[in-house]
Amino acid sequence: NPTKDQLDQSKLNLIVAGSRNAVVMVEGGSDSLSEEEVLEGIYFGHRGLQPILDMQEELQKALGRAKMEVPPVEVNETLRQRVEELARDEMQQVITTARKQERSERYHALQERVVADLESEFEESAKAIKNLLQEFKKKMMRDRIVREKARIDNRGFDEIRPIASEVAVMPRTHGSALFTRGETQVMVTATLGGTSDEQKVESLYGESTKPFMLHYNFPPYCVGEVRFLRGPSRRDIGHGALAERALRAVLPEDESFPYTIRVVSEVLESNGSSSMATVCGGSLALMDAGVPLKKSVAGVAMGLIKDGEEIVILSDILGDEDHLGDMDFKVAGTEAGITALQMDIKIEGVSKEIMRRAL
């Protein structure tokens, strides 16, 4: 837990959460450090949190409170078998449909048919049938990746989706870029201002000003939804902060480029890691605006499927691979090293070797 002065001098700022034996969550940024240095930083943090776990266990023992027992939800195994029998053939078609919209439509048509066929036969509600169908989809998709070595869109495990990018697409902005990777697309603009345009920030440390801002917008239409436009969600704020960290590391020094910079990312379509597309588009838009970046920056989201001892690491994951997989590991950086990363784990934790491979 470094002091503010230490952080100002440091090339690495990480937040690490973990259990006794594994890392569970990582978020942070670095000044283009190597994968090995970042990995050592993560496990330095993991060692550092062990005494806090000791304190938690001592407190638990001192209070003498037993853990609350939560009985497992009972599942009707006969219903599960019927759901799988009815859905198997069509589910195979669903998990091999490459286009997101078409895959979603096929899945919902299958769901309607299975619910209609089984509601009268079983007393369970439609919700229970839908839950079992979703579990079956997850099982089939993961089995296909692990056993058949095939992803939803038939890419190789280390293969990136097709990339297309354009700059100067908007005539009246200082800088703009349209970045597309597969079915994820962002429009990013960069605006330059004077020092009086810096954002004022009040924090525990007092008042300061911020010369670089990145705002990330995720409108409902980008995932085919219709809902009210609200303020930014926690997700939007987190994704924007991650992309901001990724790009801040390569900005020029204030003395040589004394401008306030605002980057805005509008997600036009999303099927996996619009935050990393924001990093790529943001790098292009800043260069289009004439900002002399130290290096260009890119980002990619990595995934994990862990089935017993079988481990598959996936590059550039789709939305479904994130939702049904075991890890979402976003990594951004330059050719020289890492500038930002964020990892969420849905299993008990990952080993150092798995994390090294993912990085």
C-alpha positions in Angstrom: 0.0 0.0 0.0 2.2 2.9 -1.3 1.9 6.5 -0.2 0.8 9.2 -2.6 4.4 10.4 -3.0 5.6 6.9 -3.7 2.9 6.4 -6.3 3.9 9.7 -8.1 7.4 8.2 -8.5 6.4 4.7 -9.3 6.1 3.1 -12.8 3.5 0.6 -11.6 0.1 1.1 -9.8 -1.8 -2.2 -9.2 -4.8 -3.2 -7.1 -4.8 -7.0 -6.5 -7.5 -9.0 -4.8 -6.9 -12.7 -3.9 -7.7 -15.7 -1.8 -5.2 -17.7 0.2 -3.9 -19.6 -2.9 -4.8 -17.6 -6.0 -5.2 -14.1 -7.5 -8.9 -13.3 -8.1 -8.9 -9.7 -9.5 -6.3 -7.3 -10.9 -6.7 -3.7 -12.0 -4.0 -1.2 -12.7 -1.5 0.5 -15.0 2.2 0.7 -15.7 4.7 2.8 -17.6 5.2 0.3 -20.4 6.7 -2.3 -18.1 7.4 -5.9 -19.4 5.0 -8.8 -18.9 7.4 -10.4 -16.5 7.7 -7.2 -14.3 3.9 -6.8 -14.2 3.5 -10.5 -13.3 6.0 -10.1 -10.5 4.1 -7.0 -9.3 0.8 -9.0 -9.2 2.4 -11.7 -7.1 4.2 -9.2 -4.9 0.7 -7.9 -4.2 -0.6 -11.4 -3.6 2.0 -12.1 -1.0 1.3 -8.7 0.6 -2.4 -9.5 1.1 -1.7 -12.7 3.1 -1.3 -10.9 6.5 -4.8 -9.3 5.9 -6.3 -12.7 5.4 -4.6 -13.8 8.7 -6.4 -10.9 10.4 -9.7 -11.7 8.8 -9.5 -15.3 10.1 -8.5 -14.2 13.6 -11.5 -11.9 13.7 -13.8 -14.7 12.5 -12.4 -17.0 15.2 -12.7 -14.3 17.9 -16.4 -13.7 17.1 -17.1 -17.4 16.9 -19.8 -17.0 14.2 -20.4 -20.1 12.2 -20.7 -19.7 8.4 -24.3 -19.4 7.2 -25.3 -22.7 5.6 -26.9 -22.3 2.1 -28.4 -25.5 0.9 -27.8 -26.2 -2.8 -30.7 -25.5 -5.1 -32.4 -28.8 -6.0 -32.5 -29.5 -9.7 -35.1 -31.8 -11.3 -32.7 -34.2 -13.1 -35.5 -35.6 -15.2 -36.3 -32.1 -16.5 -32.6 -31.5 -17.2 -32.5 -34.6 -19.3 -35.6 -33.6 -21.2 -34.3 -30.1 -21.9 -31.0 -31.5 -23.2 -32.8 -34.1 -25.4 -35.1 -31.5 -26.9 -32.4 -28.8 -27.4 -29.3 -30.8 -28.4 -29.5 -30.6 -32.2 -30.6 -27.0 -32.4 -28.2 -25.9 -29.7 -25.4 -27.3 -31.9 -26.5 -24.9 -34.6 -26.7 -22.0 -32.1 -23.1 -22.4 -30.8 -21.8 -22.6 -34.3 -23.5 -19.5 -35.6 -20.8 -16.8 -36.1 -22.9 -13.7 -36.3 -24.1 -12.4 -32.8 -27.5 -11.2 -33.9 -28.4 -14.4 -35.8 -27.0 -16.5 -32.9 -29.2 -14.6 -30.4 -32.3 -15.0 -32.6 -31.8 -18.7 -33.0 -31.2 -19.2 -29.2 -34.4 -17.3 -28.3 -36.5 -19.3 -30.9 -35.1 -22.5 -29.4 -35.9 -21.3 -25.8 -39.5 -20.5 -26.8 -39.9 -23.9 -28.3 -38.4 -25.8 -25.4 -40.5 -23.9 -22.8 -43.7 -24.4 -24.8 -43.0 -28.2 -25.1 -42.1 -28.7 -21.4 -44.3 -26.3 -19.4 -47.4 -28.6 -19.6 -45.3 -31.7 -18.9 -43.5 -30.4 -15.8 -44.7 -28.3 -12.9 -41.5 -26.2 -12.9 -41.8 -22.7 -14.1 -40.6 -21.3 -17.4 -37.7 -19.7 -15.5 -36.4 -23.1 -14.3 -36.5 -24.4 -17.9 -34.7 -21.3 -19.2 -32.0 -21.6 -16.5 -31.4 -25.3 -17.5 -31.2 -24.3 -21.1 -28.7 -21.6 -20.4 -26.5 -24.1 -18.4 -26.7 -26.5 -21.3 -25.6 -23.8 -23.8 -22.6 -23.0 -21.5 -21.7 -26.7 -21.2 -21.9 -27.3 -25.0 -19.9 -24.2 -25.9 -17.2 -25.0 -23.5 -17.0 -28.7 -24.5 -16.7 -27.6 -28.2 -13.7 -25.3 -27.3 -11.9 -27.9 -25.1 -12.7 -31.1 -26.9 -13.1 -30.0 -30.6 -10.7 -27.1 -30.4 -13.3 -24.9 -32.1 -14.6 -21.5 -31.2 -18.0 -20.0 -32.0 -16.8 -18.2 -35.1 -14.2 -21.0 -35.9 -11.2 -18.9 -35.2 -8.0 -20.3 -33.9 -7.4 -19.8 -30.1 -4.7 -17.1 -30.9 -6.5 -15.6 -33.9 -7.8 -12.0 -33.8 -11.0 -11.0 -35.6 -10.6 -8.8 -38.8 -9.6 -5.3 -38.0 -10.5 -2.1 -40.0 -9.7 1.4 -39.0 -10.0 4.9 -40.5 -8.9 8.3 -39.3 -10.2 11.9 -39.9 -13.7 10.5 -40.5 -15.3 13.6 -38.9 -14.4 16.9 -40.7 -14.9 19.3 -37.8 -13.2 17.6 -34.8 -9.6 18.0 -34.0 -9.0 14.2 -34.3 -11.3 11.3 -35.0 -11.1 7.6 -35.7 -13.4 4.7 -36.5 -12.1 1.4 -35.2 -13.7 -2.0 -36.0 -12.7 -5.4 -34.8 -15.1 -8.2 -35.7 -18.6 -7.0 -34.5 -17.2 -4.4 -32.1 -17.0 -0.9 -33.4 -16.2 2.5 -31.8 -16.1 6.1 -33.0 -13.5 8.0 -31.1 -13.0 11.8 -31.1 -10.1 13.8 -29.6 -10.5 17.5 -28.7 -7.7 19.9 -27.6 -8.1 22.9 -25.3 -6.1 25.3 -23.2 -5.0 24.9 -19.6 -8.2 26.7 -18.4 -10.1 23.7 -19.8 -8.5 21.2 -17.3 -11.1 19.4 -15.2 -11.1 20.4 -11.5 -11.0 17.4 -9.2 -11.7 17.4 -5.4 -10.4 14.3 -3.6 -9.1 13.2 -0.2 -5.8 14.9 -1.1 -7.4 18.3 -1.8 -8.2 20.0 -5.1 -6.2 19.3 -8.3 -6.7 19.6 -12.0 -6.8 16.9 -14.7 -5.4 17.7 -18.2 -6.4 14.4 -19.8 -9.9 13.0 -19.8 -11.4 10.0 -21.5 -15.2 9.4 -21.6 -16.7 6.1 -22.7 -20.3 5.9 -23.8 -22.2 2.6 -24.3 -25.6 3.5 -25.7 -28.3 0.8 -25.7 -28.5 0.5 -29.5 -24.9 -0.9 -29.6 -26.2 -4.2 -28.3 -29.5 -4.1 -30.1 -31.5 -2.9 -27.0 -34.1 -0.2 -26.5 -34.0 1.5 -23.1 -33.7 4.9 -21.4 -30.5 6.9 -21.8 -29.2 7.4 -18.3 -25.9 8.7 -16.9 -22.8 6.5 -17.1 -23.0 3.1 -15.3 -20.3 1.7 -13.0 -19.3 -0.4 -16.0 -19.0 2.6 -18.3 -16.9 4.5 -15.7 -14.6 1.5 -15.1 -14.1 0.9 -18.9 -13.4 4.6 -19.4 -10.9 4.6 -16.5 -9.1 1.6 -17.9 -8.8 3.1 -21.4 -7.7 6.4 -19.9 -4.9 4.7 -18.0 -3.8 2.8 -21.1 -3.4 6.0 -23.1 -2.1 8.3 -20.3 1.2 6.4 -20.2 2.2 7.6 -23.8 1.1 11.2 -23.6 3.7 13.9 -24.1 5.0 15.9 -21.1 3.1 19.0 -20.2 6.2 21.2 -20.9 6.4 20.1 -24.6 2.6 19.9 -25.2 0.7 22.1 -22.8 -2.9 21.3 -24.0 -5.9 19.9 -22.2 -7.0 16.7 -24.1 -10.5 15.1 -24.0 -11.1 11.8 -25.8 -14.7 10.5 -26.2 -15.5 7.0 -27.3 -19.0 6.2 -28.7 -19.6 2.4 -28.9 -21.5 1.9 -32.1 -21.6 -2.0 -31.9 -20.4 -4.3 -29.2 -19.5 -8.0 -29.3 -16.6 -8.3 -26.9 -14.3 -5.7 -25.4 -15.4 -2.3 -26.5 -13.0 -0.9 -23.9 -10.0 -2.3 -25.7 -11.4 -1.0 -29.0 -11.6 2.4 -27.3 -7.9 2.1 -26.5 -7.1 1.3 -30.2 -9.5 4.0 -31.5 -8.3 6.5 -28.9 -4.6 6.0 -30.0 -5.6 6.7 -33.6 -7.8 9.8 -32.8 -5.0 11.3 -30.7 -2.5 10.9 -33.5 -5.0 12.4 -35.9 -5.3 15.4 -33.6 -1.6 15.9 -33.8 -0.8 14.8 -30.3 2.8 13.6 -30.3 2.3 10.2 -28.5 5.5 8.5 -27.3 4.2 5.2 -28.9 0.9 3.9 -30.3 -1.2 1.8 -28.0 -3.5 -1.2 -28.6 -5.6 -3.4 -26.3 -7.1 -6.9 -26.5 -9.3 -9.0 -24.2 -8.1 -12.5 -23.3 -10.3 -15.4 -22.1 -9.9 -18.7 -20.3 -11.7 -22.0 -20.3 -10.6 -24.3 -17.5 -12.0 -27.8 -17.5 -10.3 -30.0 -15.0 -6.6 -30.1 -16.0 -7.5 -28.8 -19.5 -6.7 -25.1 -20.0 -7.5 -23.1 -23.1 -6.5 -19.4 -23.4 -8.5 -17.4 -26.0 -7.4 -14.2 -27.8 -9.8 -11.4 -28.5 -12.9 -13.0 -26.9 -16.5 -12.6 -28.1 -19.2 -11.4 -25.7 -20.5 -15.1 -25.3 -16.9 -16.3 -24.7 -16.6 -13.7 -21.9 -20.1 -14.5 -20.5 -19.7 -18.3 -20.6 -15.9 -18.5 -19.9 -13.8 -18.3 -16.7 -11.8 -15.2 -17.2 -11.9 -11.7 -18.8 -8.4 -10.4 -18.9 -8.0 -7.0 -20.7 -4.4 -6.0 -21.5 -3.3 -2.8 -23.2 0.1 -1.6 -24.1 2.8 -0.5 -26.6 5.4 -2.6 -28.4 7.6 -1.9 -25.4 5.3 -3.1 -22.7 2.0 -3.0 -20.7 0.3 0.3 -19.9 -3.0 -1.0 -18.4 -4.7 -4.2 -17.4 -7.9 -5.5 -15.8 -8.7 -9.0 -14.9 -11.9 -10.7 -13.5 -11.9 -14.3 -12.6 -15.1 -16.4 -12.3 -13.4 -19.5 -10.9 -11.5 -19.8 -7.6 -8.4 -18.3 -9.1 -5.7 -18.7 -11.6 -2.1 -19.8 -11.2 0.9 -17.7 -12.0 1.7 -19.9 -15.1 -1.8 -19.4 -16.5 -1.5 -15.6 -16.0 1.9 -15.6 -17.7 0.5 -17.3 -20.7 -2.5 -14.9 -20.9 -0.2 -11.8 -20.6 
